[in-house]
Amino acid sequence: MTVATKAINVFIADPLSEDGIAPLRQQTGLDLNIIVDTGLTQDELISKIADVDVLLVRSQTTVNREVIQAATNLKLIGRAGVGVDNIDLTAATERGIIVVNAPDGNTNSAAEHTIAMMTSLARHIPQAFNTLQNGKWDRKSYVGVELKNKTLGVVGFGRIGVEVAYRAKGSRMNVLAYDPFLTEERAQELGVTKATVDEICEQADFITVHTPLLPETRNMINKDKFAIMKDGVRVINCARGGIINEDDLYDAIVAGKVAGAALDVFIEEPAVGHKLLTLPQVIATPHLGASTIEAQESVAVDVSNDIIKFFNTGTVTSPVNMPSIPKEKLAQVEPFFALAEQLGKFLIQVTGEAVKELNVSYAGEVANYDVRPLTANAIKGLFSTKQGTHVNDVNARYLAEQIGIQINEHKTTTAKGFTSLITIEVKTENETHTVSGTLLNGLGARIVKVEGFGVDVKPEGTILYVKNTDKPGAIGRLATKLAEKEINIATMQVGRSEVGGQAVMLLSVDNAVATEDIAYVTELENIDEVKAINL
């Protein structure tokens, strides 16, 4: 059934491939009024958007809260590309506006650009061409290296990382791959070797990064990583500026540790005049990873088809914000949204291996509701510290399944002393971890079980997760050690199975806990494991 019965105003605010928007122009089932008006200032856009039903943009136009508030008739925002950081998703969701993107449209383009940069780096192609342009025939200065039998380390093994690996294997390279969600089984299936970041740094001849830019990945490749790399290593960044520390990279090249770097992205762009560009060992392009005719057409086609699908069926293929569900059903589960996400976020920081299976159990009153949005929030929390903001309530399950995580939901009316209880369990190759939470009347969200041990902790701030043997003095020694590091304990919960057996402590602390501080307290007698959980 068609959603709209009147003319639908589609406003295209950024330059798009005409072939990409051909599906909009050629469809016959909808009355579309297509308006192309690009290069507008924010004020100009606001003045023209009141009656717009669909806003279609790339990266040039910022769709902030002011724009969304001015678009009183807006139903859908289409981003012809992957990233949606130029769109205020919160403001769009508050207004019930669906945001769609094209997550697969530039995968091939970005992968091919990475391989082109790696090959050019290995054979000094830009430098040799520049010398030739300047009238010099110099063959001796540009002796390169072959890719065959070299080891490529791929840091970040999502869609683009996998495509890079396929192409590298075609050049008969050995591929090491790191991703927090890569299992041994999937690595074998793809013909690569699963490795840690340190193992890649120690063993790889070429290193390419393909992670999102997150607090956990910012400066991931830094002076400490360069120090353990092979002499003569070559690095490539066609992902996001900031994953590789630019100052440390400069120093490593000058010192002769790194033989060369190929960069498509920088922390600040345009990067004209950047000191890395003064080094003859560096080649660079101005953020061209997705700049192919095919990619620009593909992302526009994908979004155009989603627009047509939305107004014909009310559904979309690639939404990036909250799904449109009946308000009454949303109201039932909405109080549990934050709890489900925090439980997932807690559990991924406890888990030390790639997740193979996620089980979400609902007990008590919550089991009577449509819990699919809650499972999506749990998955989003699970991905939050590893995958970034592009993982959301709508695409979380899809992304989990794409990397081979099995998702299971269970319901029971028996909550064993709680009105409602949500339990999340993750299984890895060698581990199983669980956490349970509830909403306490008047007190809000609580973590009430960890690994089966009963506790009562607010899921917020920094929590120290401690596994220990239940022996006299363990708590006191731990508190003393933390005090020595000026870490103040706000609350403490202890759960144990039996006297003298395994126990779990959860300590809410007032400040962040550094890695070296965790190592400091882990050395204590009867303390088996300490992890800082940031919620």
Secondary structure, 3 states (H helix, E strand, C coil): CCCCCCCEEEEECCCCCCCCCHHHHHCCCCCEEEEECCCCCHHHHHHHCCCCCEEEECCCCCECHHHHHHCCCCCEEEECCCCCCCECHHHHHHCCCEEECCCCCCHHHHHHHHHHHHHHHHHCHHHHHHHHHCCCCCCHHHCCCCCCCCEEEEECCCHHHHHHHHHHHHCCCEEEEECCCCCHHHHHHHCCEECCHHHHHHHCCEEEECCCCCCCCCCCECHHHHHHCCCCEEEEECCCCCCECHHHHHHHHHCCCEEEEEECCCCCCCCCCCHHHHCCCEEECCCCCCCCHHHHHHHHHHHHHHHHHHHHHCCCCCECCCCCCCHHHHHHHHHHHHHHHHHHHHHHHHCCCCCCEEEEEEEEHHHHCCCHHHHHHHHHHHHHHHHCCCCCCCCHHHHHHHCCCEEEEEEECCCCCCCEEEEEEEECCCCEEEEEEEEECCCEEEEEEECCEEEEECCCCEEEEEEEECCCCHHHHHHHHHHHCCCCEEEEEEEECCCCCEEEEEEEECCCCCHHHHHHHHCCCCEEEEEEEEC
